Amino acid sequence: MTTTTHEAVVAVWQLESARVVSGLLRITRDLQLAEDLAQDALVAALESWPEDGIPANPGAWLMTVAKRRAIDTFRRAERHRAQVERIGHDLSEASMDELVDQVDHVEDDVLRLMFLTCHPALTPDSRAALTLRLVGGLTTEEIARGFLVKDTAVGQRISRAKRTLAESGATLEMPTGAERTERLDDVMAVIYLVFNEGYAATAGTSWMRTDLCLEALRLARMLVALAPGDAEVHGLQALLELQASRLHARTSPTGEAVLLEEQDRARWDHLLIRRGLAALARAEGTGQPVGAYTVQAAIAACHARARRPEDTDWVRIAALYDLLSAAGDNPVVEVNRAVAHGRAFGPAAGLAVLDAVADDAGAAYGHQWHAVRGDLLSRAGRGAEASAEFRTAASLTRNDAERSLLLRRAEFG
């Protein structure tokens, strides 16, 4: 097989796997079987496409092959005779060419699959792994590499999640009312979790894991296409587009971490900025109440609109963080709010915000609390104290690149 064909199969699989799995789940009512059949179709593509060429509609090709495998499976299982008759009737007169456009309820099914993988019976870690596996089309190895855990651990997590869904009687049917709203929040939370793990890796040697950021961004865009009437879905997309626009500038040519105010803004991706600002406008234009993702996107927009660091509207950013702070107790928000107040009103104002949440934020947000305190002390001219805070932060982080950055800052106080 040529490398080009293999890359094409991988690209198609990442784009189409969620549609194939969700379509098969509608037919089989069995998540494990649906994924197995989809994998069979992938294997068939790896075997067939190098010889026969890539079909005009690869997604429909995969779906057709998978449905035919489903028929074979049902025929071998006496208990599935009814399904054989139903699916077989759909396919009995159709050729491969005639089936190119036959994918019923595709987009609705993908949204249902997203809701299923974020079922409340699952833990947040299981939701993330299962969403990346079934909706994102990532392999177990890719998920494990992204979250710096063993392949076997991810495999076990996914297996337990599938077993939990089966035992809970979860189905592909779309939840309604309050349950649907709650589940949509869970879907967005998983996408945001994946992005944040890529944007600021909690451990390892890399400052970021760009592949996770881009996968989360792809899922956010998919969610917008599937649930266009929800303001916060647009707010989430806006936030990720704007944050992702800075990815290339967050490391130096030699691979060292670069803080926001020191980044070369010419390296920011201005196409992503335009997309993010457009998504923010859609979120704010719905007339719905503003949510946390939209507020965070508005903060990111303040940075995106500033041509130079000194042009940043820190007073507006501080006000936006005040909104987030009023919405609930969140140590991460308080630490970032301290940064904003320090820039807008002086280091003493930032330290007052930070010290007010020392017990909660210091414990929950560890090294970042000390890093921000070091930055504010440095700006206040208290170099020795700042150096001590940076060294404490460096001792607490599990990310090697971030540790190097903090130790460099400790040298200068």
VOPAGU-2260 file (C-alpha; in pm, 1 decimal, decimal comma):
REM VOPAGU-2260
SITE   aa  ch    i         X         Y         Z
SITE  MET   A    0       0,0       0,0       0,0
SITE  THR   A    1     134,1     343,9     -80,8
SITE  THR   A    2     181,9     597,5     194,1
SITE  THR   A    3     -55,5     834,5      15,8
SITE  THR   A    4    -337,0     580,0      13,4
SITE  HIS   A    5    -277,1     488,5     376,1
SITE  GLU   A    6    -289,6     856,0     477,1
SITE  ALA   A    7    -611,9     896,5     278,0
SITE  VAL   A    8    -771,5     602,1     459,2
SITE  VAL   A    9    -668,5     743,7     797,1
SITE  ALA   A   10    -802,3    1088,9     706,3
SITE  VAL   A   11   -1132,7     948,7     581,9
SITE  TRP   A   12   -1168,1     734,8     892,5
SITE  GLN   A   13   -1120,5    1031,3    1123,7
SITE  LEU   A   14   -1384,8    1226,8     933,7
SITE  GLU   A   15   -1637,0     948,4     883,4
SITE  SER   A   16   -1598,5     703,4    1173,3
SITE  ALA   A   17   -1850,2     879,3    1397,5
SITE  ARG   A   18   -2111,7     873,1    1122,5
SITE  VAL   A   19   -2047,3     507,2    1048,9
SITE  VAL   A   20   -2054,2     398,9    1413,5
SITE  SER   A   21   -2365,2     603,7    1493,6
SITE  GLY   A   22   -2545,6     472,0    1185,5
SITE  LEU   A   23   -2458,8     114,2    1278,6
SITE  LEU   A   24   -2561,2     172,4    1638,9
SITE  ARG   A   25   -2906,5     273,8    1517,6
SITE  ILE   A   26   -2928,8     -61,8    1334,7
SITE  THR   A   27   -2765,6    -295,5    1584,9
SITE  ARG   A   28   -2855,7    -132,0    1919,1
SITE  ASP   A   29   -2519,2    -268,6    2037,2
SITE  LEU   A   30   -2231,5     -23,0    2083,3
SITE  GLN   A   31   -1954,7    -284,2    2083,6
SITE  LEU   A   32   -2095,0    -455,6    1774,4
SITE  ALA   A   33   -2134,2    -121,9    1596,4
SITE  GLU   A   34   -1770,6     -34,2    1660,4
SITE  ASP   A   35   -1652,6    -382,8    1558,6
SITE  LEU   A   36   -1842,4    -360,6    1229,5
SITE  ALA   A   37   -1702,6     -14,1    1163,4
SITE  GLN   A   38   -1351,5    -147,4    1225,5
SITE  ASP   A   39   -1422,0    -430,8     980,7
SITE  ALA   A   40   -1512,7    -171,3     719,4
SITE  LEU   A   41   -1187,9      13,5     791,5
SITE  VAL   A   42    -989,2    -306,1     739,6
SITE  ALA   A   43   -1175,7    -363,5     412,0
SITE  ALA   A   44   -1079,7     -12,9     298,8
SITE  LEU   A   45    -714,3     -73,0     384,7
SITE  GLU   A   46    -725,1    -387,6     173,2
SITE  SER   A   47    -936,8    -260,5    -115,4
SITE  TRP   A   48    -854,6     103,5    -180,6
SITE  PRO   A   49    -487,4      55,5    -273,0
SITE  GLU   A   50    -600,2    -177,1    -552,7
SITE  ASP   A   51    -932,4     -26,6    -659,1
SITE  GLY   A   52    -870,1     338,3    -578,8
SITE  ILE   A   53   -1042,3     567,7    -331,7
SITE  PRO   A   54   -1420,0     572,6    -397,0
SITE  ALA   A   55   -1600,1     892,6    -489,0
SITE  ASN   A   56   -1787,2     890,4    -158,6
SITE  PRO   A   57   -1562,0     716,0      94,6
SITE  GLY   A   58   -1800,9     760,9     386,3
SITE  ALA   A   59   -2088,1     592,6     205,0
SITE  TRP   A   60   -1851,9     314,1      94,6
SITE  LEU   A   61   -1756,4     245,7     455,9
SITE  MET   A   62   -2120,2     256,4     567,8
SITE  THR   A   63   -2228,4      16,6     293,6
SITE  VAL   A   64   -1955,6    -236,0     369,9
SITE  ALA   A   65   -2031,8    -213,9     740,9
SITE  LYS   A   66   -2404,6    -266,0     683,7
SITE  ARG   A   67   -2332,2    -572,3     472,5
SITE  ARG   A   68   -2111,8    -708,0     749,3
SITE  ALA   A   69   -2400,7    -641,7     987,4
SITE  ILE   A   70   -2629,6    -853,1     770,1
SITE  ASP   A   71   -2376,3   -1135,4     770,4
SITE  THR   A   72   -2347,4   -1112,0    1149,2
SITE  PHE   A   73   -2723,7   -1120,1    1196,7
SITE  ARG   A   74   -2758,5   -1414,7     962,0
SITE  ARG   A   75   -2511,1   -1608,3    1173,7
SITE  ALA   A   76   -2707,7   -1526,1    1485,7
SITE  GLU   A   77   -3052,8   -1680,8    1489,2
SITE  ARG   A   78   -3178,9   -1431,8    1743,8
SITE  HIS   A   79   -3128,2   -1147,5    1496,8
SITE  ARG   A   80   -3345,9   -1286,9    1217,8
SITE  ALA   A   81   -3580,2    -987,9    1232,2
SITE  GLN   A   82   -3294,8    -745,1    1184,0
SITE  VAL   A   83   -3172,2    -944,8     884,2
SITE  GLU   A   84   -3506,2    -913,2     713,6
SITE  ARG   A   85   -3530,5    -540,7     785,0
SITE  ILE   A   86   -3178,0    -447,1     677,6
SITE  GLY   A   87   -3169,8    -700,9     397,3
SITE  HIS   A   88   -3478,9    -545,5     242,3
SITE  ASP   A   89   -3300,0    -209,5     230,8
SITE  LEU   A   90   -2998,8    -358,4      56,5
SITE  SER   A   91   -3143,5    -640,9    -152,9
SITE  GLU   A   92   -3185,5    -443,6    -473,2
SITE  ALA   A   93   -2907,5    -192,5    -427,6
SITE  SER   A   94   -2563,4    -192,4    -579,9
SITE  MET   A   95   -2260,8     -18,1    -432,7
SITE  ASP   A   96   -2306,4     278,6    -667,1
SITE  GLU   A   97   -2674,1     311,6    -577,3
SITE  LEU   A   98   -2586,5     320,5    -207,3
SITE  VAL   A   99   -2342,1     608,5    -231,5
SITE  ASP   A  100   -2586,6     861,3     -88,9
SITE  GLN   A  101   -2769,8     625,5     148,0
SITE  VAL   A  102   -2686,8     737,1     500,5
SITE  ASP   A  103   -3008,5     805,6     690,8
SITE  HIS   A  104   -3023,3    1055,6     978,7
SITE  VAL   A  105   -2645,5    1092,2     966,8
SITE  GLU   A  106   -2599,4    1423,4    1142,4
SITE  ASP   A  107   -2866,4    1354,8    1406,5
SITE  ASP   A  108   -2702,0    1017,8    1473,2
SITE  VAL   A  109   -2361,5    1176,0    1531,0
SITE  LEU   A  110   -2512,2    1416,9    1781,8
SITE  ARG   A  111   -2685,4    1123,8    1952,1
SITE  LEU   A  112   -2353,3     940,6    1965,3
SITE  MET   A  113   -2193,6    1243,4    2131,3
SITE  PHE   A  114   -2471,3    1246,8    2389,3
SITE  LEU   A  115   -2428,0     872,7    2444,3
SITE  THR   A  116   -2051,9     893,5    2503,3
SITE  CYS   A  117   -2117,0    1167,7    2760,3
SITE  HIS   A  118   -2378,4     969,0    2951,4
SITE  PRO   A  119   -2399,7    1072,7    3320,8
SITE  ALA   A  120   -2331,7     713,1    3428,9
SITE  LEU   A  121   -1971,9     754,6    3306,8
SITE  THR   A  122   -1686,3     931,6    3482,6
SITE  PRO   A  123   -1538,5    1243,6    3315,0
SITE  ASP   A  124   -1222,3    1052,2    3216,7
SITE  SER   A  125   -1429,7     772,7    3062,0
SITE  ARG   A  126   -1642,5    1023,8    2873,7
SITE  ALA   A  127   -1332,5    1185,6    2727,0
SITE  ALA   A  128   -1176,1     855,1    2622,6
SITE  LEU   A  129   -1497,5     717,2    2472,3
SITE  THR   A  130   -1573,1    1042,0    2287,0
SITE  LEU   A  131   -1224,9    1050,8    2135,1
SITE  ARG   A  132   -1256,2     684,7    2040,6
SITE  LEU   A  133   -1605,5     679,1    1889,1
SITE  VAL   A  134   -1669,2    1039,2    1783,7
SITE  GLY   A  135   -1313,2    1151,6    1720,7
SITE  GLY   A  136   -1203,2     828,4    1554,1
SITE  LEU   A  137    -875,1     817,8    1750,1
SITE  THR   A  138    -708,9     486,5    1823,9
SITE  THR   A  139    -649,6     364,2    2176,9
SITE  GLU   A  140    -278,0     431,9    2127,2
SITE  GLU   A  141    -341,9     792,0    2017,1
SITE  ILE   A  142    -565,5     859,7    2317,3
SITE  ALA   A  143    -310,3     707,7    2554,2
SITE  ARG   A  144     -31,6     916,3    2402,2
SITE  GLY   A  145    -240,9    1231,4    2430,2
SITE  PHE   A  146    -313,3    1182,5    2800,1
SITE  LEU   A  147      24,1    1024,1    2884,4
SITE  VAL   A  148    -119,1     698,0    3015,1
SITE  LYS   A  149     -63,1     336,8    2915,1
SITE  ASP   A  150    -248,3     188,6    2617,9
SITE  THR   A  151    -386,8     -83,4    2841,7
SITE  ALA   A  152    -526,4     173,3    3085,2
SITE  VAL   A  153    -713,8     351,7    2808,3
SITE  GLY   A  154    -836,6      22,8    2665,6
SITE  GLN   A  155    -968,4     -81,6    3005,1
SITE  ARG   A  156   -1129,4     257,6    3056,9
SITE  ILE   A  157   -1310,5     235,2    2723,7
SITE  SER   A  158   -1417,7    -124,5    2786,4
SITE  ARG   A  159   -1556,2     -33,3    3129,2
SITE  ALA   A  160   -1739,6     262,6    2978,6
SITE  LYS   A  161   -1906,0      43,6    2715,8
SITE  ARG   A  162   -1999,1    -210,9    2981,7
SITE  THR   A  163   -2144,3      62,9    3201,9
SITE  LEU   A  164   -2354,0     195,5    2914,2
SITE  ALA   A  165   -2483,0    -153,4    2838,2
SITE  GLU   A  166   -2569,3    -220,6    3203,0
SITE  SER   A  167   -2742,2     116,6    3240,6
SITE  GLY   A  168   -2961,3      49,2    2939,1
SITE  ALA   A  169   -2838,7     364,5    2761,2
SITE  THR   A  170   -2964,3     402,4    2405,4
SITE  LEU   A  171   -2898,0     621,3    2104,6
SITE  GLU   A  172   -3224,7     806,5    2160,1
SITE  MET   A  173   -3184,0    1177,8    2215,5
SITE  PRO   A  174   -3256,2    1287,3    2573,8
SITE  THR   A  175   -3514,4    1559,9    2620,4
SITE  GLY   A  176   -3577,0    1853,8    2849,9
SITE  ALA   A  177   -3344,2    1909,9    3142,2
SITE  GLU   A  178   -3156,6    1586,2    3074,9
SITE  ARG   A  179   -3072,0    1700,0    2723,3
SITE  THR   A  180   -2947,3    2036,5    2849,2
SITE  GLU   A  181   -2733,7    1867,7    3113,9
SITE  ARG   A  182   -2593,7    1618,3    2866,0
SITE  LEU   A  183   -2508,9    1893,3    2615,8
SITE  ASP   A  184   -2315,6    2065,6    2894,1
SITE  ASP   A  185   -2128,9    1737,5    2950,4
SITE  VAL   A  186   -2047,1    1709,7    2578,9
SITE  MET   A  187   -1903,2    2061,6    2576,4
SITE  ALA   A  188   -1713,6    1995,2    2899,5
SITE  VAL   A  189   -1546,0    1689,5    2746,5
SITE  ILE   A  190   -1444,0    1882,2    2435,1
SITE  TYR   A  191   -1304,6    2163,0    2651,3
SITE  LEU   A  192   -1120,9    1914,1    2872,5
SITE  VAL   A  193    -953,2    1759,6    2568,4
SITE  PHE   A  194    -853,0    2103,4    2435,0
SITE  ASN   A  195    -709,3    2218,8    2767,3
SITE  GLU   A  196    -503,6    1902,9    2806,8
SITE  GLY   A  197    -354,0    1975,5    2467,2
SITE  TYR   A  198    -311,0    2350,6    2523,4
SITE  ALA   A  199    -133,2    2322,2    2858,7
SITE  ALA   A  200     -22,3    1963,6    2908,1
SITE  THR   A  201     -39,3    1863,4    3273,1
SITE  ALA   A  202     265,5    1637,7    3247,5
SITE  GLY   A  203     540,4    1519,3    3014,7
SITE  THR   A  204     813,5    1692,6    2818,7
SITE  SER   A  205     598,9    1898,9    2579,7
SITE  TRP   A  206     450,8    2238,6    2661,3
SITE  MET   A  207     151,9    2148,7    2442,5
SITE  ARG   A  208       0,9    1857,3    2251,6
SITE  THR   A  209    -129,1    2025,7    1939,6
SITE  ASP   A  210    -300,4    1712,7    1808,6
SITE  LEU   A  211    -539,2    1713,4    2105,0
SITE  CYS   A  212    -614,8    2083,4    2055,1
SITE  LEU   A  213    -696,0    2031,9    1689,0
SITE  GLU   A  214    -911,1    1726,7    1762,2
SITE  ALA   A  215   -1110,6    1922,2    2021,5
SITE  LEU   A  216   -1151,7    2207,1    1775,0
SITE  ARG   A  217   -1279,1    1963,8    1512,5
SITE  LEU   A  218   -1530,8    1821,3    1760,1
SITE  ALA   A  219   -1644,3    2172,6    1857,7
SITE  ARG   A  220   -1704,0    2262,2    1494,0
SITE  MET   A  221   -1896,1    1937,8    1449,4
SITE  LEU   A  222   -2108,7    2017,5    1753,1
SITE  VAL   A  223   -2195,3    2359,6    1609,6
SITE  ALA   A  224   -2310,0    2193,5    1288,0
SITE  LEU   A  225   -2522,2    1950,1    1487,0
SITE  ALA   A  226   -2667,6    2191,7    1745,3
SITE  PRO   A  227   -2665,0    2534,2    1576,3
SITE  GLY   A  228   -2940,8    2681,6    1793,4
SITE  ASP   A  229   -2744,1    2674,6    2119,8
SITE  ALA   A  230   -2552,8    2993,2    2201,5
SITE  GLU   A  231   -2296,1    2824,8    2425,9
SITE  VAL   A  232   -2203,4    2578,8    2150,9
SITE  HIS   A  233   -2102,0    2879,0    1941,4
SITE  GLY   A  234   -1929,1    3025,7    2245,7
SITE  LEU   A  235   -1724,5    2709,7    2288,9
SITE  GLN   A  236   -1623,0    2710,4    1923,8
SITE  ALA   A  237   -1526,5    3078,2    1949,0
SITE  LEU   A  238   -1312,2    3010,8    2255,2
SITE  LEU   A  239   -1126,9    2719,3    2098,0
SITE  GLU   A  240   -1074,9    2895,9    1763,7
SITE  LEU   A  241    -925,3    3199,3    1937,9
SITE  GLN   A  242    -710,6    2994,5    2173,8
SITE  ALA   A  243    -590,5    2768,7    1890,8
SITE  SER   A  244    -489,3    3075,2    1688,6
SITE  ARG   A  245    -194,7    3119,8    1927,8
SITE  LEU   A  246     -63,2    2762,8    1917,1
SITE  HIS   A  247     227,4    2826,7    1678,6
SITE  ALA   A  248     345,1    3127,1    1878,5
SITE  ARG   A  249     345,3    2950,7    2215,9
SITE  THR   A  250     683,9    2789,7    2152,6
SITE  SER   A  251    1009,7    2940,8    2029,9
SITE  PRO   A  252    1197,0    2806,4    1725,1
SITE  THR   A  253    1406,1    2603,7    1971,3
SITE  GLY   A  254    1096,2    2458,3    2139,3
SITE  GLU   A  255    1092,5    2666,6    2457,3
SITE  ALA   A  256     762,1    2784,6    2607,6
SITE  VAL   A  257     667,4    3145,7    2527,9
SITE  LEU   A  258     424,7    3342,1    2746,8
SITE  LEU   A  259     136,7    3536,4    2592,0
SITE  GLU   A  260     288,2    3883,4    2632,2
SITE  GLU   A  261     615,3    3771,4    2473,6
SITE  GLN   A  262     463,6    3597,8    2170,6
SITE  ASP   A  263     528,6    3711,1    1813,2
SITE  ARG   A  264     174,8    3805,2    1714,9
SITE  ALA   A  265     261,8    3778,8    1347,8
SITE  ARG   A  266     272,0    3403,4    1408,8
SITE  TRP   A  267     -88,9    3397,7    1528,9
SITE  ASP   A  268    -327,2    3228,8    1285,9
SITE  HIS   A  269    -549,0    3513,3    1168,1
SITE  LEU   A  270    -788,9    3282,0     984,4
SITE  LEU   A  271    -866,8    3112,1    1315,6
SITE  ILE   A  272    -904,9    3454,6    1477,9
SITE  ARG   A  273   -1161,4    3556,6    1215,2
SITE  ARG   A  274   -1347,2    3229,4    1263,1
SITE  GLY   A  275   -1341,5    3274,9    1638,9
SITE  LEU   A  276   -1470,7    3631,6    1627,9
SITE  ALA   A  277   -1748,5    3526,4    1388,5
SITE  ALA   A  278   -1849,6    3243,2    1622,3
SITE  LEU   A  279   -1846,3    3484,4    1917,3
SITE  ALA   A  280   -2074,2    3721,5    1726,3
SITE  ARG   A  281   -2315,4    3433,9    1662,6
SITE  ALA   A  282   -2313,4    3336,5    2030,0
SITE  GLU   A  283   -2378,1    3692,1    2144,1
SITE  GLY   A  284   -2640,1    3747,4    1874,5
SITE  THR   A  285   -2874,5    3465,2    1973,6
SITE  GLY   A  286   -3041,1    3662,1    2249,4
SITE  GLN   A  287   -2981,2    3372,8    2489,6
SITE  PRO   A  288   -2818,7    3424,8    2831,7
SITE  VAL   A  289   -2440,4    3449,9    2814,3
SITE  GLY   A  290   -2259,9    3141,2    2946,7
SITE  ALA   A  291   -1908,4    3070,3    3069,8
SITE  TYR   A  292   -1770,1    2963,0    2731,2
SITE  THR   A  293   -1896,8    3278,4    2564,4
SITE  VAL   A  294   -1750,1    3497,5    2839,0
SITE  GLN   A  295   -1414,5    3320,5    2810,3
SITE  ALA   A  296   -1430,3    3364,4    2432,6
SITE  ALA   A  297   -1488,0    3737,9    2486,2
SITE  ILE   A  298   -1174,3    3744,5    2701,8
SITE  ALA   A  299    -976,9    3562,9    2430,8
SITE  ALA   A  300   -1114,7    3812,2    2177,6
SITE  CYS   A  301    -965,3    4100,8    2377,2
SITE  HIS   A  302    -621,8    3943,8    2329,5
SITE  ALA   A  303    -687,2    3861,6    1964,3
SITE  ARG   A  304    -784,8    4220,6    1881,9
SITE  ALA   A  305    -474,9    4370,7    2045,3
SITE  ARG   A  306    -199,6    4430,1    1790,4
SITE  ARG   A  307      56,2    4470,9    2070,4
SITE  PRO   A  308      56,0    4345,5    2431,4
SITE  GLU   A  309      25,2    4703,7    2559,5
SITE  ASP   A  310    -293,1    4747,6    2352,7
SITE  THR   A  311    -474,7    4477,3    2549,0
SITE  ASP   A  312    -794,6    4598,9    2718,1
SITE  TRP   A  313    -717,3    4458,9    3062,1
SITE  VAL   A  314    -994,0    4660,1    3229,3
SITE  ARG   A  315   -1254,3    4482,8    3013,6
SITE  ILE   A  316   -1084,2    4147,1    3073,9
SITE  ALA   A  317   -1094,4    4207,0    3450,0
SITE  ALA   A  318   -1465,9    4289,6    3427,5
SITE  LEU   A  319   -1531,9    3970,5    3230,7
SITE  TYR   A  320   -1346,3    3763,1    3489,2
SITE  ASP   A  321   -1556,9    3932,8    3756,4
SITE  LEU   A  322   -1863,6    3798,5    3572,1
SITE  LEU   A  323   -1719,6    3447,9    3574,0
SITE  SER   A  324   -1629,7    3479,4    3940,5
SITE  ALA   A  325   -1983,1    3583,4    4031,3
SITE  ALA   A  326   -2122,6    3279,2    3850,3
SITE  GLY   A  327   -1964,9    3028,2    4087,7
SITE  ASP   A  328   -1672,9    2915,5    4300,8
SITE  ASN   A  329   -1393,0    2824,1    4058,3
SITE  PRO   A  330   -1027,1    2839,0    4170,3
SITE  VAL   A  331    -902,1    2847,9    3809,3
SITE  VAL   A  332   -1115,8    3153,9    3738,3
SITE  GLU   A  333    -986,0    3327,0    4053,4
SITE  VAL   A  334    -622,6    3271,8    3958,7
SITE  ASN   A  335    -680,0    3414,6    3610,8
SITE  ARG   A  336    -888,4    3695,4    3759,4
SITE  ALA   A  337    -589,6    3787,9    3973,6
SITE  VAL   A  338    -376,6    3817,5    3660,5
SITE  ALA   A  339    -634,6    4043,9    3496,4
SITE  HIS   A  340    -673,9    4267,8    3799,4
SITE  GLY   A  341    -296,9    4288,8    3834,0
SITE  ARG   A  342    -263,0    4409,8    3474,9
SITE  ALA   A  343    -562,6    4641,5    3488,8
SITE  PHE   A  344    -522,3    4800,7    3832,3
SITE  GLY   A  345    -168,8    4719,7    3944,7
SITE  PRO   A  346      11,2    4427,4    4113,1
SITE  ALA   A  347    -136,3    4502,7    4456,2
SITE  ALA   A  348    -489,1    4459,0    4320,9
SITE  GLY   A  349    -395,4    4126,5    4166,1
SITE  LEU   A  350    -231,0    4004,0    4485,5
SITE  ALA   A  351    -541,9    4096,3    4683,4
SITE  VAL   A  352    -756,4    3876,5    4456,2
SITE  LEU   A  353    -504,5    3593,6    4468,4
SITE  ASP   A  354    -445,4    3597,9    4842,8
SITE  ALA   A  355    -820,0    3599,5    4908,4
SITE  VAL   A  356    -843,3    3249,3    4759,6
SITE  ALA   A  357    -508,0    3117,0    4883,4
SITE  ASP   A  358    -654,8    2817,9    5065,1
SITE  ASP   A  359    -883,3    2701,6    4782,7
SITE  ALA   A  360    -688,5    2800,9    4472,3
SITE  GLY   A  361    -349,2    2721,4    4623,5
SITE  ALA   A  362    -456,3    2363,8    4682,6
SITE  ALA   A  363    -668,0    2308,6    4372,8
SITE  TYR   A  364    -454,5    2494,1    4121,6
SITE  GLY   A  365    -114,8    2432,6    4283,1
SITE  HIS   A  366     174,4    2548,6    4070,5
SITE  GLN   A  367     -27,3    2806,9    3876,2
SITE  TRP   A  368    -124,7    2988,9    4194,1
SITE  HIS   A  369     241,9    3021,4    4289,4
SITE  ALA   A  370     343,6    3114,2    3932,6
SITE  VAL   A  371      88,1    3396,0    3917,4
SITE  ARG   A  372     190,3    3518,4    4262,0
SITE  GLY   A  373     551,0    3519,8    4145,0
SITE  ASP   A  374     456,8    3725,1    3839,1
SITE  LEU   A  375     262,2    3978,4    4044,7
SITE  LEU   A  376     543,4    4009,6    4300,6
SITE  SER   A  377     793,2    4059,8    4019,6
SITE  ARG   A  378     582,1    4341,0    3875,6
SITE  ALA   A  379     564,9    4494,5    4221,9
SITE  GLY   A  380     946,0    4500,4    4238,7
SITE  ARG   A  381     970,1    4228,2    4504,2
SITE  GLY   A  382    1223,2    4018,2    4316,8
SITE  ALA   A  383    1344,3    3786,3    4592,6
SITE  GLU   A  384     989,9    3688,7    4691,4
SITE  ALA   A  385     898,3    3642,1    4325,2
SITE  SER   A  386    1192,6    3407,2    4268,2
SITE  ALA   A  387    1085,9    3195,0    4564,7
SITE  GLU   A  388     732,1    3164,9    4426,9
SITE  PHE   A  389     858,3    3067,7    4081,4
SITE  ARG   A  390    1081,4    2798,2    4234,1
SITE  THR   A  391     787,8    2663,9    4435,4
SITE  ALA   A  392     574,7    2655,5    4119,9
SITE  ALA   A  393     853,0    2475,2    3932,7
SITE  SER   A  394     871,3    2210,6    4203,2
SITE  LEU   A  395     497,0    2144,5    4176,4
SITE  THR   A  396     445,3    2121,1    3799,8
SITE  ARG   A  397     467,2    1782,8    3624,7
SITE  ASN   A  398     540,2    1938,9    3285,7
SITE  ASP   A  399     909,8    1960,3    3197,8
SITE  ALA   A  400     875,8    2252,8    2955,5
SITE  GLU   A  401     676,8    2455,4    3206,2
SITE  ARG   A  402     929,0    2373,2    3479,4
SITE  SER   A  403    1210,6    2509,4    3262,5
SITE  LEU   A  404    1013,7    2829,1    3198,7
SITE  LEU   A  405     945,5    2881,5    3569,3
SITE  LEU   A  406    1307,3    2822,4    3663,8
SITE  ARG   A  407    1417,9    3077,0    3402,2
SITE  ARG   A  408    1181,5    3328,6    3555,3
SITE  ALA   A  409    1312,4    3247,2    3903,3
SITE  GLU   A  410    1662,3    3351,6    3794,0
SITE  PHE   A  411    1548,2    3707,1    3729,1
SITE  GLY   A  412    1283,1    3744,8    4000,9
